[in-house]
Amino acid sequence: MNHEGRRAELAANLQRVRERISRACESAGRAPDAVTLTAVTKTYPASDVLLLAGLGVTDVGENKDQDASGKAAEVRAAGVRLRWHFVGQLQRNKARSVSGYADVVESVDSLRLVTALDRAAVAVRDEPLEVLVQVSLDGDPQRGGVAGDDLWRVSDAVASSDGLRLGGLMAVAPLGEDPDRAFARLAEVAGQLVATHPAATVLSAGMSGDLEAAVRHGATHVRIGTSLLGMRNSLR
């Protein structure tokens, strides 16, 4: 597909996604600008990121450092400033690299990762790195996240660190569960977090298949990949 064809495709997809978000906000009694679209561009080239930026997308998400670092550098070299979210499970030995280009790390789920990111952020950044603590809604270790007392321990560690700033929470709805039920639980946890850390108001939840449920339960960011960019690897 040529450049103009891809741009037209992305523009149409983006309009549909924005309309879904707007309808979900209206249904939930929320302002349309209460929810930020994070375009999850994993497996897609920097050229797509630049096209999305030209269409008004401000936030992009990546889940692998080896892809994200080069892509972020390419976009930056083109003179485009975006807000980069790291949304995948993060190995501690990648903390320094990710801290160099990411504006937000959404997948923090252990004290050891907090320590690694804090050390890296102090070393390579001029300002704190925003962190979201990933909540496990199903207890599946393969999908990442923390729950119970560990959630509060990790959150408190982020809040008391020098190089990090606690932005809020992130979660993925469990496979096979009603997302409304899952995100209702998440909203309860988010309320408890804000009671202790009033500035931690970010709630990243909802993807292509369940963004409406996430918006109903207070998501401030939705992470959209397939509905925006198409099925993974469709361009390769």
Secondary structure, DSSP 8 states (H G I E B T S, - for coil): --HHHHHHHHHHHHHHHHHHHHHHHHHTT--GGGSEEEEE-TTS-HHHHHHHHHTT--EEEES-HHHHHHHHHHHHHTT---EEEE-S---GGGHHHHHHH-SEEEEE--HHHHHHHHHHHHHH-SS-EEEEEEE-SS--GGG--B-HHHHHHHHHHHHT-SSEEEEEEEE---TTS-HHHHHHHHHHHHHHHHHHSTT--EEE---TTTHHHHHHTT-SEEEE-HHHH-STTTT-
